Amino acid sequence: MKDSTFFHVSEFPGIERFEPRLPVRRVEGVARPIVWAIDEKRLVNYLLPRDCPRVAFNVKKGCLKEDVERVYGCSTTGHVVAIEKSWERRVRNAVVWVYHLPSEIFRLVDSEAGYYVSEETVEPIRRVRIDDVVGELAIRGVELLICDSLWPLHDEVVNSSLQYSCIRMRNASHR
């Protein structure tokens, strides 16, 4: 998947164009309808069903050694994506589509998260079907961590020096 720069992941196979929409939440630097895209480095954070809550984290330059040891524990991968046990079956059975998008019409809005936006309608260059989400994560060197609840891990990573992304946490089990 290296022939285009930005991506959009969906459970829908037949998207022919992405139309700009207003963001659900206020995003700094974004006041108009947009199309979202992610860079290749963060793509692994999105290779799951859209509504699946997750905590993704990895080591970045300047991370404190004690944070890495505390949060990573015995993991040997550089990148971890954690989901709740209640989502495991859906993730294992998921089929997602990775849409390759032309990079020239996007602008960066968050370098830490790898978020890019376009105010134009975007037609995908190509799409790739992922039938085995768990296998694809493993191929990409990502550990899938299954937790009873994401909240303890969430609290650890947001209070650490690690690079992290907490996605769809409104769908996570209650604290």
Backbone as ProteinMPNN parsed JSONL, in Angstrom:
{"seq_chain_A": "MKDSTFFHVSEFPGIERFEPRLPVRRVEGVARPIVWAIDEKRLVNYLLPRDCPRVAFNVKKGCLKEDVERVYGCSTTGHVVAIEKSWERRVRNAVVWVYHLPSEIFRLVDSEAGYYVSEETVEPIRRVRIDDVVGELAIRGVELLICDSLWPLHDEVVNSSLQYSCIRMRNASHR", "coords_chain_A": {"N_chain_A": [[0.81, -1.2, 0.0], [1.936, 1.271, -0.719], [1.771, 3.071, -2.782], [0.259, 5.396, -2.749], [-0.223, 8.352, -0.804], [-2.059, 9.009, 1.307], [-4.847, 7.728, 3.277], [-8.09, 6.227, 3.712], [-10.177, 4.388, 5.774], [-12.777, 2.023, 5.648], [-15.792, 0.172, 6.321], [-17.37, -0.133, 4.203], [-17.611, -1.202, 0.894], [-17.985, 0.061, -1.624], [-17.353, 2.818, -2.09], [-17.251, 5.533, -4.116], [-16.631, 8.173, -4.196], [-15.54, 10.594, -1.85], [-17.317, 12.833, -0.068], [-17.067, 16.139, 1.211], [-17.763, 16.712, 4.667], [-19.192, 18.243, 7.582], [-17.212, 18.2, 10.514], [-17.897, 16.067, 13.325], [-17.057, 16.811, 15.839], [-15.571, 19.852, 17.061], [-12.698, 20.927, 15.387], [-9.488, 22.156, 15.58], [-8.491, 24.655, 13.354], [-10.188, 23.85, 11.374], [-13.036, 24.733, 9.765], [-14.891, 24.32, 7.872], [-16.809, 22.014, 5.78], [-15.241, 18.817, 5.418], [-13.047, 16.211, 4.115], [-11.657, 13.459, 5.654], [-8.379, 12.071, 6.063], [-5.705, 9.719, 6.628], [-2.235, 9.262, 7.426], [0.286, 6.889, 6.284], [1.78, 5.848, 8.407], [0.053, 5.956, 10.62], [-2.019, 4.416, 9.772], [-2.46, 1.797, 10.72], [-3.818, 2.166, 13.099], [-6.403, 2.364, 12.357], [-7.355, 0.112, 11.093], [-9.656, -1.378, 11.76], [-13.094, -2.173, 12.671], [-15.157, 0.692, 12.268], [-16.605, 1.76, 14.559], [-15.372, 0.564, 16.698], [-13.976, 0.865, 19.845], [-10.703, 1.933, 20.781], [-7.312, 1.91, 21.962], [-4.362, 3.09, 20.919], [-0.842, 2.904, 20.777], [2.595, 3.941, 20.668], [6.202, 4.05, 20.74], [7.854, 7.138, 20.772], [10.276, 9.574, 19.704], [12.033, 10.852, 22.412], [10.535, 9.725, 24.433], [10.033, 8.741, 27.806], [12.006, 6.356, 29.485], [10.962, 4.947, 31.678], [8.21, 5.223, 31.245], [7.861, 3.717, 28.915], [8.609, 1.147, 29.834], [6.671, 0.752, 31.849], [4.142, 0.968, 30.524], [4.338, -0.648, 28.225], [5.045, -3.142, 29.217], [5.459, -6.534, 28.77], [5.43, -6.519, 26.036], [6.793, -6.861, 22.775], [6.642, -5.486, 20.471], [6.746, -2.521, 18.429], [4.477, -1.057, 18.239], [1.242, -0.883, 19.545], [-2.136, -1.857, 19.501], [-4.985, -1.664, 21.299], [-7.995, -3.308, 22.166], [-11.332, -3.831, 23.431], [-12.442, -6.846, 25.017], [-15.102, -7.422, 24.464], [-15.358, -6.595, 21.862], [-13.82, -8.278, 20.373], [-14.672, -10.561, 18.776], [-16.119, -9.3, 16.71], [-14.083, -7.767, 15.539], [-12.33, -9.8, 14.677], [-13.921, -10.961, 12.721], [-14.267, -8.959, 10.924], [-14.348, -7.183, 7.808], [-12.529, -4.861, 6.151], [-12.064, -1.958, 4.118], [-9.447, -0.395, 2.52], [-8.973, 2.677, 1.348], [-7.11, 4.295, -1.054], [-5.893, 7.508, -1.343], [-5.451, 10.528, -3.266], [-2.675, 12.537, -2.555], [-2.166, 15.253, -3.012], [-4.289, 17.057, -2.627], [-4.768, 17.352, 0.031], [-4.342, 18.728, 3.349], [-2.253, 18.991, 6.219], [-3.514, 18.6, 9.497], [-3.025, 17.628, 12.016], [-0.13, 16.621, 13.189], [0.815, 14.754, 15.067], [-1.249, 12.853, 15.218], [-1.458, 12.183, 12.581], [-3.385, 13.201, 10.867], [-5.072, 14.383, 8.035], [-6.777, 16.739, 5.952], [-9.211, 17.556, 3.434], [-10.963, 19.978, 1.592], [-12.225, 19.438, -0.669], [-14.163, 17.317, -2.869], [-13.232, 13.928, -2.947], [-11.876, 11.455, -4.977], [-11.155, 8.065, -4.75], [-7.981, 6.546, -5.468], [-7.492, 3.865, -5.543], [-8.753, 0.818, -4.04], [-8.353, -1.464, -1.336], [-9.124, -4.628, -0.16], [-9.33, -5.877, 3.089], [-9.405, -8.827, 4.562], [-8.644, -10.163, 6.835], [-8.228, -8.701, 9.546], [-6.812, -8.892, 11.989], [-4.626, -10.471, 11.237], [-3.496, -8.744, 9.326], [-2.695, -6.598, 10.939], [-0.712, -7.922, 12.428], [1.126, -8.59, 10.377], [2.003, -6.058, 9.84], [3.499, -5.524, 12.043], [2.22, -4.931, 14.435], [0.98, -5.276, 17.686], [-1.973, -6.741, 18.774], [-3.827, -6.075, 21.469], [-5.938, -7.434, 23.861], [-8.336, -6.356, 26.069], [-10.233, -6.317, 29.136], [-11.382, -3.908, 29.858], [-10.827, -0.74, 28.396], [-10.225, 1.542, 29.785], [-8.319, 1.663, 32.068], [-5.859, 1.361, 30.658], [-6.069, 3.493, 28.86], [-5.939, 5.657, 30.689], [-3.324, 5.324, 31.584], [-1.747, 5.724, 29.204], [-2.422, 8.339, 28.373], [-1.306, 9.817, 30.329], [1.375, 9.603, 29.944], [4.586, 9.722, 28.253], [4.423, 8.598, 25.798], [3.568, 8.225, 22.301], [0.241, 8.39, 21.384], [-3.127, 7.334, 20.593], [-6.474, 7.611, 21.174], [-9.363, 6.229, 20.283], [-12.774, 6.442, 19.408], [-13.672, 6.202, 22.038], [-16.027, 6.752, 23.314], [-17.57, 4.582, 22.839], [-16.572, 2.631, 24.417], [-16.541, 0.284, 27.196], [-18.193, 1.144, 30.254], [-16.655, 3.149, 32.8]], "CA_chain_A": [[0.0, 0.0, 0.0], [2.845, 2.4, -0.662], [1.734, 3.866, -3.989], [-0.373, 6.686, -2.505], [0.23, 8.858, 0.481], [-3.061, 9.067, 2.367], [-5.781, 6.616, 3.285], [-9.349, 6.263, 4.449], [-10.593, 3.005, 6.009], [-14.223, 1.92, 5.787], [-16.396, -1.149, 6.194], [-18.183, -0.073, 2.992], [-16.73, -1.506, -0.234], [-18.239, 0.712, -2.905], [-17.293, 4.284, -2.056], [-16.653, 6.052, -5.349], [-16.101, 9.508, -3.896], [-15.723, 11.075, -0.489], [-17.833, 14.201, -0.074], [-16.772, 16.851, 2.461], [-18.814, 16.813, 5.677], [-18.779, 18.95, 8.789], [-16.758, 17.288, 11.573], [-18.815, 15.891, 14.447], [-16.491, 17.642, 16.911], [-14.77, 20.991, 16.618], [-11.3, 20.608, 15.129], [-8.731, 23.387, 15.393], [-8.064, 24.894, 11.983], [-11.177, 23.316, 10.437], [-14.314, 25.412, 9.956], [-15.755, 23.994, 6.743], [-16.908, 20.57, 5.542], [-13.947, 18.228, 5.04], [-12.816, 14.776, 3.972], [-10.538, 13.05, 6.502], [-7.45, 11.038, 5.608], [-4.616, 9.449, 7.558], [-0.979, 8.888, 6.77], [0.565, 5.447, 6.346], [2.291, 5.475, 9.731], [-1.081, 5.804, 11.546], [-3.042, 3.572, 9.155], [-2.74, 0.619, 11.557], [-4.768, 2.533, 14.15], [-7.743, 2.418, 11.771], [-7.68, -1.144, 10.409], [-10.651, -2.017, 12.623], [-14.42, -1.599, 12.428], [-15.198, 2.123, 12.595], [-17.094, 2.081, 15.896], [-14.611, -0.159, 17.712], [-13.106, 1.704, 20.668], [-9.33, 1.417, 20.812], [-6.192, 2.716, 22.439], [-3.167, 2.734, 20.154], [0.314, 3.655, 21.264], [3.929, 3.546, 20.217], [7.303, 4.841, 21.279], [8.303, 8.234, 19.917], [11.515, 10.195, 20.165], [11.872, 11.613, 23.644], [9.751, 9.002, 25.444], [10.749, 8.37, 29.016], [12.23, 4.914, 29.601], [10.037, 4.379, 32.666], [6.889, 5.129, 30.614], [7.9, 2.581, 27.992], [8.612, -0.08, 30.634], [5.412, 0.631, 32.582], [2.984, 0.778, 29.652], [4.535, -1.755, 27.291], [5.142, -4.421, 29.911], [6.249, -7.559, 28.088], [5.267, -6.425, 24.583], [8.051, -6.725, 22.036], [6.397, -4.739, 19.237], [6.873, -1.072, 18.559], [3.164, -0.426, 18.144], [0.188, -1.691, 20.152], [-3.522, -1.412, 19.389], [-5.768, -2.397, 22.294], [-9.449, -3.274, 22.049], [-11.999, -4.537, 24.513], [-12.838, -8.238, 24.752], [-16.451, -7.441, 23.886], [-15.24, -6.291, 20.435], [-12.881, -9.194, 19.727], [-15.295, -11.359, 17.712], [-16.427, -8.416, 15.573], [-12.809, -7.426, 14.893], [-11.829, -11.0, 13.977], [-14.785, -11.232, 11.571], [-14.418, -7.736, 10.12], [-13.735, -6.922, 6.51], [-12.422, -3.41, 5.962], [-11.542, -1.505, 2.83], [-8.488, 0.712, 2.627], [-9.037, 3.522, 0.158], [-5.911, 5.091, -1.318], [-6.346, 8.833, -1.759], [-4.389, 11.383, -3.801], [-2.156, 13.379, -1.469], [-1.967, 16.67, -3.34], [-5.397, 17.942, -2.251], [-4.924, 17.325, 1.483], [-3.427, 19.508, 4.19], [-2.045, 18.437, 7.558], [-4.152, 19.301, 10.612], [-2.5, 17.112, 13.282], [1.039, 15.799, 12.86], [0.907, 13.634, 16.017], [-2.253, 11.845, 14.864], [-1.371, 11.863, 11.155], [-4.653, 13.583, 10.246], [-5.069, 15.312, 6.911], [-8.127, 17.065, 5.501], [-9.42, 18.217, 2.15], [-12.286, 20.588, 1.461], [-12.718, 19.03, -1.985], [-14.597, 15.934, -3.057], [-12.048, 13.12, -3.23], [-12.103, 10.15, -5.595], [-10.043, 7.166, -4.421], [-7.11, 6.036, -6.53], [-7.779, 2.427, -5.53], [-9.173, 0.311, -2.73], [-7.822, -2.789, -1.028], [-9.946, -5.351, 0.811], [-8.613, -6.566, 4.166], [-10.299, -9.86, 5.096], [-8.117, -10.63, 8.114], [-7.725, -7.503, 10.223], [-5.812, -9.287, 12.987], [-3.446, -10.875, 10.475], [-2.898, -7.548, 8.71], [-1.977, -5.885, 12.003], [0.505, -8.695, 12.728], [2.056, -8.392, 9.256], [2.534, -4.694, 9.95], [4.282, -5.411, 13.268], [1.392, -4.352, 15.491], [0.392, -6.218, 18.634], [-3.36, -6.503, 19.151], [-3.989, -6.365, 22.889], [-7.35, -7.583, 24.215], [-8.52, -5.94, 27.468], [-11.62, -6.301, 29.618], [-11.762, -2.498, 29.762], [-9.742, 0.11, 27.884], [-10.009, 2.743, 30.597], [-7.03, 1.712, 32.778], [-4.792, 1.608, 29.683], [-6.276, 4.877, 28.427], [-5.416, 6.555, 31.72], [-1.857, 5.192, 31.585], [-1.078, 6.321, 28.037], [-2.609, 9.794, 28.286], [-0.432, 10.414, 31.338], [2.734, 9.144, 29.657], [5.294, 10.43, 27.178], [4.253, 7.818, 24.574], [2.645, 8.711, 21.283], [-0.961, 7.577, 21.546], [-4.378, 7.756, 19.987], [-7.625, 6.955, 21.798], [-10.358, 6.39, 19.227], [-14.134, 5.952, 19.671], [-13.776, 5.825, 23.449], [-17.429, 6.858, 23.747], [-18.145, 3.241, 22.675], [-15.91, 1.709, 25.35], [-17.328, -0.059, 28.378], [-18.212, 2.221, 31.247], [-15.606, 3.109, 33.823]], "C_chain_A": [[0.851, 1.261, 0.0], [2.729, 3.335, -1.864], [0.935, 5.153, -3.858], [-0.075, 7.088, -1.074], [-0.799, 8.744, 1.594], [-4.146, 8.02, 2.169], [-7.051, 6.964, 4.041], [-9.794, 4.811, 4.576], [-12.099, 2.986, 6.26], [-14.644, 0.458, 5.742], [-17.256, -1.235, 4.933], [-17.299, -0.217, 1.759], [-16.881, -0.616, -1.46], [-18.172, 2.22, -2.911], [-16.556, 4.775, -3.3], [-16.099, 7.454, -5.177], [-16.428, 9.851, -2.445], [-16.126, 12.54, -0.569], [-17.476, 14.873, 1.25], [-18.006, 16.917, 3.367], [-18.282, 17.603, 6.858], [-18.329, 17.935, 9.832], [-17.787, 17.225, 12.699], [-18.371, 16.759, 15.625], [-15.691, 18.78, 16.31], [-13.31, 20.568, 16.503], [-10.572, 21.912, 14.853], [-8.253, 23.492, 13.948], [-9.035, 24.379, 10.933], [-12.527, 23.962, 10.726], [-15.325, 25.072, 8.864], [-15.884, 22.479, 6.611], [-15.594, 20.023, 4.978], [-14.073, 16.735, 4.759], [-11.578, 14.471, 4.808], [-9.668, 12.03, 5.79], [-6.373, 10.863, 6.673], [-3.375, 9.061, 6.782], [-0.698, 7.402, 6.994], [1.039, 5.0, 7.726], [1.148, 5.204, 10.711], [-2.18, 4.9, 10.998], [-3.424, 2.397, 10.047], [-3.732, 0.918, 12.678], [-6.214, 2.443, 13.671], [-8.154, 1.143, 11.052], [-8.622, -2.003, 11.247], [-12.029, -1.503, 12.226], [-14.497, -0.174, 12.986], [-15.566, 2.402, 14.052], [-16.339, 1.395, 17.022], [-13.751, 0.808, 18.528], [-11.72, 1.081, 20.747], [-8.386, 2.431, 21.416], [-4.972, 2.21, 21.689], [-2.005, 3.545, 20.697], [1.597, 3.082, 20.708], [4.959, 4.486, 20.832], [7.646, 5.931, 20.274], [9.592, 8.797, 20.496], [11.22, 11.033, 21.409], [11.014, 10.94, 24.702], [10.628, 8.679, 26.649], [10.831, 6.853, 29.126], [11.24, 4.276, 30.569], [8.606, 4.286, 32.121], [6.818, 3.916, 29.696], [7.812, 1.278, 28.781], [7.27, -0.306, 31.328], [4.244, 0.284, 31.651], [3.139, -0.427, 28.739], [4.593, -3.101, 27.985], [6.017, -5.388, 29.14], [6.095, -7.516, 26.567], [6.618, -6.223, 23.915], [7.86, -5.969, 20.726], [6.564, -3.248, 19.487], [5.541, -0.361, 18.605], [2.127, -1.392, 18.708], [-1.157, -1.038, 19.858], [-4.325, -2.292, 20.34], [-7.254, -2.213, 22.029], [-10.041, -3.999, 23.248], [-12.436, -5.93, 24.069], [-14.21, -8.312, 24.083], [-16.451, -7.143, 22.384], [-14.413, -7.33, 19.679], [-13.511, -9.976, 18.575], [-15.582, -10.491, 16.485], [-15.159, -8.034, 14.816], [-12.287, -8.619, 14.096], [-12.646, -11.325, 12.723], [-14.889, -10.057, 10.601], [-13.738, -7.845, 8.759], [-13.702, -5.405, 6.387], [-11.793, -3.132, 4.602], [-10.634, -0.319, 3.072], [-8.51, 1.448, 1.294], [-7.766, 4.354, 0.075], [-6.371, 6.417, -1.909], [-5.184, 9.666, -2.293], [-3.957, 12.406, -2.75], [-2.205, 14.872, -1.759], [-3.11, 17.593, -2.918], [-5.639, 17.983, -0.739], [-3.928, 18.246, 2.168], [-3.4, 18.884, 5.59], [-2.782, 19.271, 8.6], [-3.659, 18.807, 11.969], [-1.354, 16.152, 12.981], [1.196, 14.613, 13.805], [-0.039, 12.505, 15.622], [-2.168, 11.416, 13.406], [-2.641, 12.182, 10.401], [-4.436, 14.624, 9.161], [-6.511, 15.561, 6.507], [-8.09, 17.699, 4.121], [-10.82, 18.805, 2.158], [-12.914, 20.251, 0.112], [-13.28, 17.616, -1.929], [-13.381, 15.131, -3.505], [-12.477, 11.785, -3.844], [-10.905, 9.26, -5.295], [-9.267, 6.741, -5.665], [-7.335, 4.537, -6.69], [-8.281, 2.046, -4.154], [-8.665, -1.116, -2.586], [-8.692, -3.403, 0.063], [-9.03, -6.053, 1.809], [-9.607, -7.533, 4.81], [-9.904, -10.321, 6.49], [-7.435, -9.454, 8.81], [-6.61, -7.851, 11.201], [-4.518, -9.699, 12.294], [-2.735, -9.693, 9.842], [-2.131, -6.73, 9.744], [-0.668, -6.603, 12.324], [1.548, -8.525, 11.631], [2.739, -7.036, 9.355], [3.282, -4.457, 11.267], [3.541, -4.804, 14.438], [0.861, -5.467, 16.383], [-1.042, -5.802, 18.907], [-3.525, -6.987, 20.584], [-5.484, -6.398, 23.203], [-7.491, -7.312, 25.711], [-9.988, -6.086, 27.863], [-12.19, -4.892, 29.5], [-10.565, -1.706, 29.256], [-9.365, 1.234, 28.838], [-8.715, 2.747, 31.411], [-5.858, 1.992, 31.834], [-4.876, 3.036, 29.155], [-5.635, 5.84, 29.418], [-3.894, 6.504, 31.797], [-1.229, 5.945, 30.415], [-1.258, 7.828, 27.972], [-1.761, 10.531, 29.318], [1.009, 9.957, 31.17], [3.349, 10.008, 28.564], [5.192, 9.686, 25.845], [3.395, 8.569, 23.56], [1.424, 7.808, 21.36], [-2.13, 8.171, 20.773], [-5.485, 6.939, 20.63], [-8.832, 7.26, 20.912], [-11.675, 5.738, 19.638], [-14.324, 5.505, 21.124], [-15.197, 5.98, 23.985], [-18.142, 5.499, 23.631], [-17.515, 2.207, 23.605], [-16.844, 1.387, 26.514], [-17.222, 1.08, 29.386], [-17.084, 2.043, 32.244], [-16.09, 2.392, 35.053]], "O_chain_A": [[0.502, 2.232, 0.671], [3.495, 4.293, -1.971], [0.935, 5.95, -4.796], [0.282, 6.255, -0.241], [-0.44, 8.413, 2.725], [-4.346, 7.497, 1.073], [-7.081, 7.861, 4.883], [-9.789, 4.077, 3.588], [-12.629, 3.823, 6.99], [-13.938, -0.387, 5.192], [-17.809, -2.292, 4.63], [-16.348, 0.545, 1.584], [-15.958, -0.552, -2.272], [-18.889, 2.853, -3.687], [-15.382, 4.466, -3.503], [-15.209, 7.876, -5.916], [-17.457, 9.446, -1.903], [-15.377, 13.378, -1.069], [-17.573, 14.244, 2.304], [-19.126, 17.142, 2.91], [-17.077, 17.633, 7.109], [-18.989, 16.913, 10.021], [-18.465, 18.211, 12.987], [-19.193, 17.361, 16.315], [-15.194, 18.682, 15.188], [-12.759, 19.934, 17.404], [-10.986, 22.689, 13.992], [-7.689, 22.549, 13.394], [-8.753, 24.455, 9.737], [-13.098, 23.767, 11.799], [-16.48, 25.491, 8.929], [-15.146, 21.738, 7.26], [-14.926, 20.673, 4.174], [-15.062, 16.092, 5.114], [-10.56, 15.153, 4.682], [-10.162, 11.221, 5.006], [-6.157, 11.741, 7.508], [-3.446, 8.597, 5.644], [-1.364, 6.746, 7.795], [0.728, 3.891, 8.16], [1.262, 4.31, 11.549], [-3.169, 4.644, 11.685], [-4.6, 2.038, 10.12], [-4.415, 0.011, 13.154], [-7.141, 2.445, 14.48], [-9.227, 1.109, 10.449], [-8.404, -3.202, 11.416], [-12.131, -0.5, 11.519], [-13.957, 0.113, 14.055], [-14.901, 3.202, 14.71], [-16.641, 1.626, 18.193], [-12.894, 1.495, 17.972], [-11.577, -0.142, 20.777], [-8.627, 3.638, 21.386], [-4.594, 1.044, 21.809], [-2.154, 4.719, 21.036], [1.677, 1.912, 20.332], [4.636, 5.55, 21.362], [7.719, 5.678, 19.072], [9.946, 8.52, 21.642], [10.273, 11.818, 21.437], [10.782, 11.518, 25.763], [11.815, 8.383, 26.511], [9.848, 6.151, 28.891], [10.734, 3.185, 30.309], [7.866, 3.374, 32.49], [5.832, 3.179, 29.702], [7.024, 0.398, 28.434], [6.786, -1.436, 31.387], [3.446, -0.6, 31.962], [2.173, -1.152, 28.503], [4.221, -4.112, 27.389], [7.186, -5.102, 28.881], [6.591, -8.409, 25.88], [7.477, -5.505, 24.426], [8.806, -5.823, 19.952], [6.526, -2.787, 20.628], [5.475, 0.812, 18.971], [2.136, -2.579, 18.384], [-1.301, 0.181, 19.952], [-4.343, -3.515, 20.202], [-7.714, -1.116, 21.712], [-9.337, -4.69, 23.984], [-12.756, -6.157, 22.902], [-14.444, -9.169, 23.231], [-17.441, -7.412, 21.705], [-14.319, -7.26, 18.454], [-12.926, -10.043, 17.494], [-15.317, -10.901, 15.354], [-15.162, -7.984, 13.586], [-11.849, -8.458, 12.958], [-12.119, -11.899, 11.77], [-15.54, -10.168, 9.563], [-12.709, -8.502, 8.595], [-14.734, -4.744, 6.508], [-11.091, -3.966, 4.031], [-11.009, 0.641, 3.746], [-8.118, 0.911, 0.258], [-7.398, 5.036, 1.03], [-7.147, 6.443, -2.864], [-4.055, 9.525, -1.825], [-4.797, 13.062, -2.133], [-2.28, 15.675, -0.829], [-2.916, 18.807, -2.858], [-6.611, 18.585, -0.283], [-2.839, 18.513, 1.661], [-4.392, 18.331, 6.066], [-2.692, 20.499, 8.595], [-3.85, 19.489, 12.976], [-1.577, 15.014, 12.569], [1.669, 13.558, 13.381], [0.33, 11.332, 15.686], [-2.743, 10.395, 13.028], [-2.959, 11.525, 9.409], [-3.717, 15.606, 9.346], [-7.371, 14.7, 6.694], [-7.093, 18.288, 3.702], [-11.754, 18.193, 2.676], [-14.005, 20.724, -0.208], [-12.922, 16.822, -1.059], [-12.595, 15.589, -4.335], [-13.329, 11.082, -3.3], [-9.765, 9.646, -5.552], [-9.823, 6.6, -6.754], [-7.367, 4.008, -7.802], [-8.241, 2.845, -3.218], [-8.56, -1.867, -3.556], [-8.961, -2.771, 1.085], [-8.08, -6.735, 1.426], [-10.53, -7.117, 5.511], [-10.743, -10.817, 7.242], [-6.229, -9.246, 8.678], [-5.58, -7.179, 11.236], [-3.432, -9.313, 12.727], [-1.505, -9.644, 9.824], [-1.044, -6.227, 9.46], [0.37, -5.96, 12.477], [2.729, -8.336, 11.924], [3.907, -6.888, 8.997], [3.654, -3.325, 11.574], [4.155, -4.227, 15.336], [0.353, -6.477, 15.895], [-1.304, -4.645, 19.234], [-3.376, -8.175, 20.868], [-6.212, -5.474, 22.839], [-6.839, -7.964, 26.527], [-10.878, -5.989, 27.018], [-13.337, -4.708, 29.092], [-9.426, -1.971, 29.642], [-8.289, 1.818, 28.709], [-8.049, 3.782, 31.442], [-4.965, 2.771, 32.168], [-3.854, 3.709, 29.02], [-4.88, 6.731, 29.03], [-3.248, 7.521, 32.047], [-0.288, 6.716, 30.605], [-0.341, 8.535, 27.556], [-1.527, 11.733, 29.191], [1.775, 9.925, 32.133], [2.705, 10.908, 28.025], [5.811, 10.097, 24.864], [2.6, 9.437, 23.921], [1.561, 6.586, 21.398], [-2.12, 9.333, 20.365], [-5.435, 5.709, 20.629], [-9.264, 8.407, 20.808], [-11.689, 4.619, 20.151], [-15.048, 4.548, 21.399], [-15.532, 5.391, 25.012], [-19.187, 5.29, 24.246], [-17.89, 1.035, 23.577], [-17.803, 2.111, 26.783], [-16.278, 1.87, 29.361], [-16.623, 0.93, 32.497], [-15.344, 2.258, 36.024]]}, "name": "protein", "num_of_chains": 1, "seq": "MKDSTFFHVSEFPGIERFEPRLPVRRVEGVARPIVWAIDEKRLVNYLLPRDCPRVAFNVKKGCLKEDVERVYGCSTTGHVVAIEKSWERRVRNAVVWVYHLPSEIFRLVDSEAGYYVSEETVEPIRRVRIDDVVGELAIRGVELLICDSLWPLHDEVVNSSLQYSCIRMRNASHR"}
